[in-house]
C-alpha cells in the first residue's frame, strides 16, 4: 500500500517523443507522464498530433526518436502481446462486423484475451441489454459507440485509450459514457482520452495537456490552465484552448 501523500506510479511516459512522416513532424519532442488511476485529457485541434501520439502509446506506430514506456515496458519486444492484453482501445469510428449481434461481438473480443470480465457484465455496464440480440448493422451511432467501449472493457484493462468517445452522441449517451469512464477510474483504471469537448475534459480529467503542431503547449489541471491562460474572470477551458491554439478553423 502506498504511504500517505505518495503519488501513484507513472504508467505512461513519453520522453522527447518525435514522429516524422517524411518532411512532416507530427509529434515534436513531446514529454508526458500519466499516473495510475488518472483520467488524462489530450486536447488539440485537428492535425495537432494527438492521434499519432496515442497510436505510438498503443504500440501501433514506432517513434522516429525518443521513447514511450507503457506499464514500465517499451514496445518492440517479446512481451508485446502480453502488454497489449492489458490495454483497452476504443476508436472514434471502431469498425465492427455488421452481421454479428451485440452479444456475439463482445464475446468475440473477449476471446482475444486470456482474462477479463464476463460478456453479460460489460453489456450491462453499457446499458446494451435490450440490444444484445440486435445486429451491429442495425445499431444507432450512440449504441455503436457504447458497444465499442464494451469491447474495450471486456479484457478488464489497466489502461483505456479513448479517441473522441462521445463525438456526435446525444446528451443521454454522453452522460452514460461519462459514468462508465468515472467508474473505471474509481476501480483504479487509467484513461487517456482525446476530445474536442472542453466540458467533457473539465468534468472527467483532473489533468489535461494541450498540443498543437506536434508540440506540447501547456499541461495541468483545468483550473490551473484557466488561471494561467484564461484571461477573464469567467474564462473556461474553451477560452484556454482558443488562446493557445488560435482562432483559425482546421479541416480534417
Order of alpha helices (4+ residues) and beta strands (2+ residues): beta-beta-beta-alpha-beta-alpha-beta-alpha-alpha-alpha-beta-alpha-beta-alpha-beta-beta-alpha-alpha
